[in-house]
Amino acid sequence: MIMDKASDKIEIDTRNYSDNFGSSRHQLLQILDALDTGIFFLNPELILDASHSKFFSDIFEPETVTHRPFLELLENKVSEKTLEEAQEYLNFMFMEEHDEMTIADLNPLKKIELHLSDENGMWKASKHLSFKFKRIREEGRINYVMGMISDITSQVEQTKKLADFEKWSKRQIQWLLSLLHIELPLLKEFITVIEYELNHIDKLLKSTQSTTDHAAVFTKIAKSCYHINSTAMILDLDFFTKESSDFKDEVDEIKSRENISGQDFIPVVIRLGKMQKMLNEIKDLLSHIKGLNNSIRTTRRFDGGLLIRLIENIIKNLTDSTDKKIQLKYHKFNNMSIPFKYKQIVKEFLIVLTRFVIEFGIESSEKRKSLNVNPFATIEIESKFEKKSFVLIFRHDGNIMRIERLLQESVSAEMEKLGPPETVEESMHPGIDVMRLFFTPDFSTSENLGTTEGMEIMNDFDMVKKKLKMHGGRIKVTFTSESFSEYTVTFPYFVKKDK
């Protein structure tokens, strides 16, 4: 602020020097040196005059500034576009037909970042500078243009710090609101699982020093990325889901390359660091909201609303890049009716089944048209009570192939174990069964069913069955008509009668 006022005062005072420029210039330079304000003079050829303040020459040290073309002094320190615009503007300053105040807004050097080098041409520092220019007249003619330069680096950095802080604060509030709607035990499990997977990726990256099979390492990293992404989706943590989804997509892209080198791990290391930082911020927030979580409880109705929104988001995300069109019907689904102890397993089941059906059970809109059926496929969820049971129903009208028939055989038959854990640590990890339950890598067509990946998704349903069994639940698949396949999950539910 003081510097701005000083510059304004200088601009006013220069009018008094215009008629006697030669005798007044030395005095003006002495004043400006005391104010730490840079000043220099340009002739019509835009050559720097011998008279300039020490502040100006210090900025460009060790370069010589006297009698040099001003624009040459700025070369390699600002962009080519800025140089071109500066030349045009300064030429206008020597043209009487252009009003000085009118063209002031054309000044491209009003606020710039200057990149400075040392005597060896190596980058030394960057400064934010502000240039202002005034015409100097002698005998009524424009003989010189006086330039004033101010170092606004501190001001720009403070403004940036304030903007970054405001952005960080806004992000923290958004994260806090997302976390407040999740049960504290689920949040703790989320942190445990994500922390485990990130540490697992970190160990895999370190193992690259002792192996040349980079493709195998990326396959394992991709598996952890899917687990991370699916866990965030289940809790409806949009901010973490987006970041983990980007991580997953980047790993998939690298994994698909024919030749993978050690350099390909660099972006993964950067992504991992970013994810670890996010998790640490979440842990810090969690330590502050334990009390709030007990006092601000999410209502059952709101929680159910989140569940529907989550299913809608999964449908949107999985169909955006395909020609599949799906309408979700949930008018018979009453979120208030879900018994509290079954909320999480209901969420897990709906998410796994929605992804499975979209990937394997529903065809493209063009294919449906060729079958003379509605191009919009239908997914419908329903909840109800029957006798002493809570019943969840999931139905769809996909027609590519009756994948459910294969599923029914798989569920009813004894399936082999999923295979031994990769490490002893993995087998001891408390959330690993839940994580393996959630999702497997995406598949684009039902043709993949016979592949290893296809069998893995079948194994997911076996895991669902085991999870349901732990809650006393049962699952069956029926075909209500030629159009619909229906999954029915039944949980025991006994209502205590008042004596």
C-alpha positions as CSV (number, residue, x, y, z in Angstrom):
1,M,0.0,0.0,0.0
2,I,2.8,2.4,0.9
3,M,4.6,1.5,-2.3
4,D,1.5,2.1,-4.4
5,K,1.1,5.6,-2.8
6,A,4.7,6.3,-3.5
7,S,4.4,5.3,-7.1
8,D,1.3,7.5,-7.5
9,K,3.2,10.4,-6.0
10,I,6.1,9.8,-8.4
11,E,3.7,9.8,-11.4
12,I,2.3,13.1,-10.4
13,D,5.7,14.6,-9.7
14,T,7.0,13.6,-13.1
15,R,4.8,16.2,-14.8
16,N,6.9,18.9,-13.1
17,Y,10.1,17.4,-14.5
18,S,8.8,17.1,-18.1
19,D,9.9,20.7,-19.1
20,N,13.4,20.4,-17.6
21,F,14.1,16.7,-17.9
22,G,17.9,16.8,-18.1
23,S,18.4,18.8,-14.9
24,S,15.8,17.0,-12.8
25,R,16.5,13.3,-13.7
26,H,19.5,12.9,-11.4
27,Q,17.5,14.3,-8.4
28,L,14.6,12.1,-9.2
29,L,16.8,9.0,-9.3
30,Q,18.2,9.8,-5.8
31,I,14.7,10.1,-4.4
32,L,13.6,6.8,-6.0
33,D,16.7,4.9,-4.7
34,A,15.7,6.0,-1.2
35,L,12.2,4.6,-1.8
36,D,13.4,1.2,-3.1
37,T,11.5,1.8,-6.3
38,G,13.0,0.9,-9.7
39,I,13.1,3.5,-12.4
40,F,14.5,3.6,-15.9
41,F,14.2,5.5,-19.1
42,L,13.5,4.3,-22.7
43,N,14.2,6.2,-25.9
44,P,12.0,5.8,-29.0
45,E,14.1,2.8,-30.1
46,L,13.2,1.2,-26.7
47,I,16.9,1.3,-25.6
48,L,17.6,1.7,-21.9
49,D,19.1,5.1,-21.0
50,A,22.3,5.3,-18.9
51,S,20.3,6.8,-16.0
52,H,18.4,4.3,-13.9
53,S,17.9,3.6,-10.2
54,K,20.0,1.0,-8.3
55,F,16.8,-1.0,-7.5
56,F,16.2,-1.6,-11.2
57,S,19.8,-2.7,-12.0
58,D,19.8,-5.0,-8.9
59,I,16.9,-6.9,-10.1
60,F,18.7,-8.0,-13.3
61,E,22.1,-8.4,-11.7
62,P,24.6,-9.7,-12.9
63,E,23.4,-8.6,-16.3
64,T,24.3,-5.1,-17.6
65,V,21.3,-2.9,-18.2
66,T,22.8,0.3,-19.6
67,H,22.2,1.0,-23.3
68,R,20.6,-2.4,-23.8
69,P,17.3,-2.9,-25.7
70,F,14.7,-3.2,-22.9
71,L,12.9,-6.1,-24.6
72,E,16.2,-8.0,-25.0
73,L,16.6,-7.7,-21.2
74,L,13.3,-9.5,-20.8
75,E,14.0,-12.3,-23.2
76,N,13.8,-15.8,-21.7
77,K,12.3,-14.3,-18.6
78,V,8.8,-13.8,-19.8
79,S,6.8,-15.5,-22.6
80,E,7.1,-14.6,-26.3
81,K,3.6,-13.4,-26.4
82,T,4.2,-11.0,-23.5
83,L,7.3,-9.6,-25.3
84,E,5.3,-9.0,-28.5
85,E,2.5,-7.3,-26.6
86,A,5.0,-5.2,-24.6
87,Q,6.7,-4.0,-27.9
88,E,3.4,-3.0,-29.3
89,Y,2.3,-1.1,-26.2
90,L,5.7,0.7,-25.8
91,N,5.6,1.8,-29.4
92,F,2.1,3.2,-28.8
93,M,3.6,5.2,-25.9
94,F,5.7,7.2,-28.4
95,M,2.8,7.9,-30.7
96,E,1.0,11.2,-30.1
97,E,-2.3,9.9,-31.6
98,H,-2.7,7.4,-28.8
99,D,-4.0,8.8,-25.5
100,E,-1.7,7.8,-22.6
101,M,-4.5,7.0,-20.2
102,T,-6.5,5.2,-22.8
103,I,-3.8,2.7,-23.7
104,A,-2.7,2.2,-20.1
105,D,-4.9,-0.9,-19.9
106,L,-2.9,-2.5,-22.8
107,N,0.2,-2.7,-20.6
108,P,1.1,-6.4,-20.5
109,L,3.8,-5.8,-17.9
110,K,1.4,-4.4,-15.4
111,K,1.7,-7.7,-13.4
112,I,4.1,-10.4,-14.5
113,E,6.3,-13.2,-13.2
114,L,9.9,-12.8,-14.2
115,H,12.2,-15.8,-14.2
116,L,15.8,-14.8,-13.4
117,S,19.0,-16.7,-14.1
118,D,22.6,-16.6,-12.7
119,E,25.8,-15.9,-14.6
120,N,25.8,-19.6,-15.9
121,G,22.3,-19.2,-17.3
122,M,20.8,-21.4,-14.6
123,W,17.5,-20.5,-13.0
124,K,18.1,-18.4,-9.9
125,A,14.7,-17.1,-8.8
126,S,11.3,-15.9,-9.8
127,K,9.9,-12.5,-9.0
128,H,6.5,-11.0,-9.4
129,L,6.9,-7.4,-10.8
130,S,4.7,-4.6,-11.7
131,F,5.8,-2.1,-14.5
132,K,4.2,1.3,-15.0
133,F,5.1,3.7,-17.8
134,K,4.9,7.5,-18.2
135,R,5.7,9.8,-21.1
136,I,8.4,12.3,-20.7
137,R,8.2,15.4,-23.0
138,E,10.9,17.9,-24.0
139,E,9.8,21.0,-25.8
140,G,6.4,19.4,-26.2
141,R,7.6,16.2,-27.9
142,I,7.7,12.6,-26.4
143,N,11.4,12.0,-26.2
144,Y,11.5,9.4,-23.4
145,V,9.2,7.0,-21.6
146,M,9.9,6.5,-17.9
147,G,9.4,3.1,-16.5
148,M,8.7,2.4,-12.8
149,I,9.1,-1.1,-11.5
150,S,7.8,-2.5,-8.1
151,D,8.5,-5.9,-6.6
152,I,5.1,-7.3,-5.7
153,T,6.4,-10.9,-5.0
154,S,5.4,-10.7,-1.3
155,Q,2.0,-9.4,-2.1
156,V,1.3,-12.1,-4.7
157,E,2.5,-14.9,-2.4
158,Q,0.4,-13.7,0.4
159,T,-2.6,-13.5,-1.9
160,K,-1.9,-17.0,-3.1
161,K,-1.5,-18.3,0.5
162,L,-4.9,-16.8,1.4
163,A,-6.5,-18.3,-1.7
164,D,-5.0,-21.7,-1.0
165,F,-6.2,-21.5,2.7
166,E,-9.7,-20.6,1.6
167,K,-9.7,-23.5,-0.9
168,W,-8.4,-25.8,1.8
169,S,-11.0,-24.6,4.3
170,K,-13.8,-25.1,1.8
171,R,-12.5,-28.6,1.0
172,Q,-12.3,-29.5,4.7
173,I,-15.9,-28.4,5.3
174,Q,-17.1,-30.5,2.3
175,W,-15.2,-33.5,3.6
176,L,-16.5,-33.0,7.1
177,L,-20.1,-32.9,5.9
178,S,-19.5,-36.1,4.0
179,L,-17.9,-37.9,7.0
180,L,-20.6,-36.8,9.5
181,H,-23.2,-38.9,7.7
182,I,-21.3,-42.1,8.2
183,E,-21.3,-44.3,11.2
184,L,-18.1,-44.1,13.2
185,P,-17.4,-47.8,13.2
186,L,-17.7,-47.8,9.3
187,L,-15.3,-44.9,9.1
188,K,-12.8,-46.6,11.2
189,E,-13.1,-49.8,9.1
190,F,-12.7,-47.6,6.0
191,I,-9.5,-46.1,7.3
192,T,-8.1,-49.5,8.3
193,V,-8.8,-51.0,4.9
194,I,-7.5,-48.0,2.8
195,E,-4.4,-47.8,5.0
196,Y,-3.7,-51.4,4.5
197,E,-4.2,-51.2,0.7
198,L,-2.0,-48.1,0.4
199,N,0.8,-49.7,2.4
200,H,0.4,-52.8,0.2
201,I,0.9,-50.7,-2.9
202,D,3.9,-49.0,-1.3
203,K,5.5,-52.4,-0.6
204,L,4.8,-53.5,-4.2
205,L,6.5,-50.4,-5.5
206,K,9.6,-51.1,-3.4
207,S,9.7,-54.7,-4.6
208,T,10.3,-53.5,-8.2
209,Q,14.0,-53.1,-7.3
210,S,14.2,-56.9,-7.1
211,T,12.0,-58.0,-10.0
212,T,11.8,-57.4,-13.8
213,D,8.2,-58.6,-14.1
214,H,6.7,-55.1,-14.0
215,A,3.4,-56.3,-15.5
216,A,2.8,-58.7,-12.6
217,V,3.4,-55.8,-10.1
218,F,1.0,-53.6,-11.9
219,T,-1.7,-56.3,-11.9
220,K,-1.4,-56.5,-8.1
221,I,-1.4,-52.7,-7.8
222,A,-4.6,-52.6,-9.9
223,K,-6.3,-55.1,-7.6
224,S,-5.6,-52.8,-4.6
225,C,-6.8,-49.8,-6.6
226,Y,-10.1,-51.5,-7.3
227,H,-10.5,-52.3,-3.6
228,I,-9.8,-48.7,-2.6
229,N,-12.2,-47.3,-5.2
230,S,-15.0,-49.6,-4.4
231,T,-14.7,-49.0,-0.6
232,A,-15.0,-45.3,-1.1
233,M,-18.1,-45.8,-3.4
234,I,-19.8,-47.9,-0.7
235,L,-19.5,-45.1,1.8
236,D,-20.5,-42.5,-0.8
237,L,-17.3,-40.5,-0.2
238,D,-17.4,-38.6,-3.5
239,F,-14.2,-36.7,-3.0
240,F,-12.2,-39.9,-2.2
241,T,-14.0,-41.9,-4.9
242,K,-13.0,-39.4,-7.6
243,E,-9.3,-39.5,-6.5
244,S,-9.2,-43.2,-6.2
245,S,-11.0,-43.6,-9.6
246,D,-8.3,-41.5,-11.3
247,F,-5.7,-43.6,-9.6
248,K,-7.3,-46.8,-10.8
249,D,-7.7,-45.5,-14.4
250,E,-4.0,-44.4,-14.6
251,V,-2.8,-47.8,-13.3
252,D,-5.1,-49.6,-15.8
253,E,-3.7,-47.5,-18.6
254,I,-0.1,-48.3,-17.7
255,K,-1.0,-52.0,-17.1
256,S,-2.4,-52.2,-20.7
257,R,0.9,-51.1,-22.3
258,E,2.9,-53.8,-24.2
259,N,6.2,-52.7,-22.7
260,I,6.4,-51.5,-19.1
261,S,9.6,-49.9,-17.8
262,G,10.7,-48.7,-14.4
263,Q,9.8,-45.1,-15.5
264,D,6.2,-46.1,-15.6
265,F,6.1,-46.4,-11.8
266,I,6.8,-42.7,-11.3
267,P,3.2,-41.5,-11.8
268,V,2.0,-44.3,-9.5
269,V,4.4,-43.1,-6.8
270,I,3.1,-39.5,-7.1
271,R,-0.6,-40.7,-7.0
272,L,0.2,-42.9,-4.0
273,G,1.6,-39.9,-2.1
274,K,-1.5,-37.9,-2.9
275,M,-3.8,-40.6,-1.7
276,Q,-1.7,-41.1,1.5
277,K,-2.0,-37.3,2.2
278,M,-5.8,-37.4,1.7
279,L,-6.1,-40.4,4.1
280,N,-4.0,-38.5,6.7
281,E,-6.3,-35.5,6.4
282,I,-9.3,-37.8,6.8
283,K,-7.8,-39.3,10.0
284,D,-7.1,-35.8,11.3
285,L,-10.7,-34.8,10.6
286,L,-12.0,-38.0,12.3
287,S,-10.1,-37.1,15.5
288,H,-12.1,-33.9,15.6
289,I,-15.5,-35.2,14.8
290,K,-15.8,-38.1,17.2
291,G,-17.9,-35.9,19.5
292,L,-19.9,-34.4,16.7
293,N,-20.6,-37.9,15.3
294,N,-22.4,-38.7,18.6
295,S,-24.4,-35.6,18.7
296,I,-25.2,-35.1,15.0
297,R,-26.7,-38.5,14.0
298,T,-27.7,-39.2,10.4
299,T,-31.4,-40.0,10.2
300,R,-32.5,-43.3,8.8
301,R,-34.4,-41.5,6.1
302,F,-31.3,-39.5,5.0
303,D,-29.2,-42.6,5.1
304,G,-31.6,-44.4,2.8
305,G,-31.6,-41.4,0.5
306,L,-27.8,-41.7,0.2
307,L,-28.2,-45.4,-0.6
308,I,-30.5,-44.7,-3.6
309,R,-28.2,-41.9,-4.7
310,L,-25.3,-44.2,-4.5
311,I,-27.0,-46.8,-6.7
312,E,-27.9,-44.1,-9.2
313,N,-24.3,-42.9,-9.3
314,I,-23.0,-46.4,-10.0
315,I,-25.5,-46.8,-12.8
316,K,-24.5,-43.5,-14.3
317,N,-20.7,-44.1,-13.9
318,L,-21.0,-47.6,-15.6
319,T,-23.2,-46.5,-18.4
320,D,-21.7,-43.1,-19.3
321,S,-19.1,-44.7,-21.6
322,T,-21.4,-47.3,-23.1
323,D,-24.6,-47.4,-25.1
324,K,-26.5,-48.9,-22.2
325,K,-29.5,-47.1,-20.9
326,I,-31.0,-48.0,-17.5
327,Q,-33.9,-46.7,-15.4
328,L,-33.9,-47.4,-11.7
329,K,-37.3,-48.0,-10.0
330,Y,-37.4,-47.9,-6.2
331,H,-41.0,-46.9,-5.3
332,K,-41.4,-50.2,-3.5
333,F,-38.2,-49.8,-1.6
334,N,-38.6,-48.4,1.9
335,N,-35.3,-47.5,3.4
336,M,-36.9,-46.9,6.8
337,S,-37.9,-50.6,6.9
338,I,-34.3,-51.9,6.7
339,P,-33.4,-53.3,10.2
340,F,-30.4,-51.4,11.6
341,K,-28.1,-54.5,11.8
342,Y,-28.7,-55.3,8.1
343,K,-28.0,-51.8,6.7
344,Q,-24.4,-52.5,5.7
345,I,-24.9,-55.9,4.2
346,V,-28.0,-54.6,2.2
347,K,-25.8,-51.8,0.9
348,E,-23.0,-54.2,0.0
349,F,-25.4,-56.6,-1.8
350,L,-27.1,-53.9,-3.8
351,I,-23.7,-52.4,-5.0
352,V,-22.2,-55.8,-6.0
353,L,-25.3,-56.9,-7.7
354,T,-25.8,-53.6,-9.6
355,R,-22.3,-53.6,-10.9
356,F,-22.6,-57.3,-11.9
357,V,-25.9,-56.9,-13.7
358,I,-24.8,-53.8,-15.6
359,E,-21.6,-55.5,-16.8
360,F,-23.0,-58.9,-17.7
361,G,-26.8,-58.9,-17.7
362,I,-27.9,-55.7,-19.6
363,E,-27.3,-55.2,-23.3
364,S,-26.8,-52.0,-25.2
365,S,-29.8,-49.9,-26.3
366,E,-29.2,-50.8,-29.9
367,K,-29.2,-54.5,-29.1
368,R,-32.4,-54.1,-27.1
369,K,-34.1,-52.4,-30.1
370,S,-33.1,-55.2,-32.3
371,L,-34.8,-57.6,-29.9
372,N,-38.0,-55.4,-30.0
373,V,-37.8,-54.4,-26.3
374,N,-37.6,-51.1,-24.6
375,P,-34.1,-49.6,-25.2
376,F,-34.1,-48.6,-21.6
377,A,-33.4,-51.5,-19.3
378,T,-35.0,-51.6,-15.9
379,I,-33.5,-52.3,-12.5
380,E,-36.0,-52.4,-9.7
381,I,-35.4,-52.8,-6.0
382,E,-38.1,-53.7,-3.4
383,S,-38.2,-54.3,0.3
384,K,-40.9,-55.9,2.5
385,F,-41.6,-58.0,5.5
386,E,-42.9,-61.6,5.2
387,K,-43.8,-63.5,8.3
388,K,-40.6,-63.4,10.4
389,S,-38.3,-62.2,7.7
390,F,-37.1,-59.0,6.1
391,V,-37.0,-59.5,2.3
392,L,-34.9,-57.5,-0.3
393,I,-35.7,-58.0,-4.0
394,F,-33.6,-57.0,-6.9
395,R,-34.9,-57.6,-10.4
396,H,-33.8,-56.6,-13.9
397,D,-34.9,-57.2,-17.5
398,G,-31.6,-57.8,-19.2
399,N,-31.7,-60.2,-22.2
400,I,-28.1,-60.7,-23.4
401,M,-27.9,-64.1,-21.8
402,R,-29.3,-65.6,-18.7
403,I,-26.1,-65.2,-16.7
404,E,-28.2,-65.8,-13.6
405,R,-28.7,-69.4,-14.6
406,L,-24.9,-69.9,-14.4
407,L,-24.9,-68.0,-11.1
408,Q,-27.6,-70.1,-9.7
409,E,-25.6,-73.2,-10.5
410,S,-22.5,-71.6,-8.9
411,V,-24.4,-70.6,-5.7
412,S,-26.0,-74.0,-5.3
413,A,-22.8,-76.0,-6.0
414,E,-19.8,-76.3,-3.8
415,M,-17.2,-73.8,-5.2
416,E,-13.5,-74.0,-4.6
417,K,-11.8,-71.6,-2.3
418,L,-10.8,-68.2,-3.6
419,G,-7.2,-69.2,-3.2
420,P,-4.6,-68.6,-0.5
421,P,-3.8,-65.0,0.4
422,E,-0.8,-63.4,-1.2
423,T,0.9,-62.8,2.1
424,V,0.6,-63.9,5.7
425,E,-0.1,-60.2,6.5
426,E,-3.0,-60.2,4.1
427,S,-4.5,-63.3,5.7
428,M,-4.4,-61.6,9.1
429,H,-5.9,-58.3,7.9
430,P,-9.4,-57.9,9.5
431,G,-11.0,-56.2,6.5
432,I,-9.6,-58.3,3.7
433,D,-12.7,-60.6,3.3
434,V,-14.9,-57.6,3.1
435,M,-12.7,-55.9,0.6
436,R,-12.5,-59.0,-1.7
437,L,-16.3,-59.1,-1.5
438,F,-16.9,-55.7,-2.9
439,F,-15.6,-55.6,-6.5
440,T,-13.3,-57.2,-9.1
441,P,-11.8,-55.4,-12.1
442,D,-14.3,-54.1,-14.7
443,F,-15.2,-56.3,-17.7
444,S,-16.7,-54.9,-20.9
445,T,-18.6,-57.9,-22.3
446,S,-20.3,-61.0,-21.1
447,E,-17.7,-63.0,-23.2
448,N,-15.3,-62.5,-20.3
449,L,-17.4,-64.8,-18.1
450,G,-15.4,-67.8,-19.1
451,T,-12.1,-66.1,-18.3
452,T,-10.3,-66.0,-15.0
453,E,-11.7,-62.5,-14.4
454,G,-15.2,-63.8,-15.1
455,M,-14.8,-66.6,-12.6
456,E,-13.6,-64.0,-10.1
457,I,-16.8,-62.1,-10.3
458,M,-18.6,-65.4,-9.8
459,N,-16.5,-65.9,-6.7
460,D,-17.7,-62.5,-5.5
461,F,-21.2,-63.8,-5.3
462,D,-19.9,-66.8,-3.4
463,M,-18.5,-64.3,-1.0
464,V,-21.9,-62.5,-0.9
465,K,-23.5,-65.8,0.0
466,K,-21.0,-66.4,2.8
467,K,-21.6,-62.9,4.1
468,L,-25.3,-63.4,4.1
469,K,-25.0,-66.7,5.8
470,M,-23.2,-64.9,8.7
471,H,-26.3,-62.8,9.1
472,G,-28.6,-65.7,8.8
473,G,-29.7,-64.6,5.3
474,R,-30.6,-66.6,2.2
475,I,-30.4,-65.8,-1.5
476,K,-32.2,-67.3,-4.4
477,V,-32.5,-66.5,-8.1
478,T,-35.8,-66.9,-10.0
479,F,-37.1,-66.0,-13.4
480,T,-40.4,-64.3,-13.0
481,S,-41.1,-64.2,-16.8
482,E,-39.2,-64.2,-20.1
483,S,-38.2,-60.6,-19.4
484,F,-37.1,-60.5,-15.7
485,S,-34.6,-62.1,-13.5
486,E,-35.1,-61.7,-9.8
487,Y,-32.8,-62.0,-6.8
488,T,-34.4,-62.4,-3.4
489,V,-32.5,-62.0,-0.2
490,T,-34.3,-63.1,3.0
491,F,-33.1,-62.1,6.5
492,P,-34.5,-63.4,9.8
493,Y,-36.3,-60.6,11.7
494,F,-38.3,-61.1,14.9
495,V,-40.3,-58.3,16.4
496,K,-40.4,-58.4,20.2
497,K,-44.0,-58.2,21.4
498,D,-44.9,-56.1,24.3
499,K,-45.9,-58.1,27.4
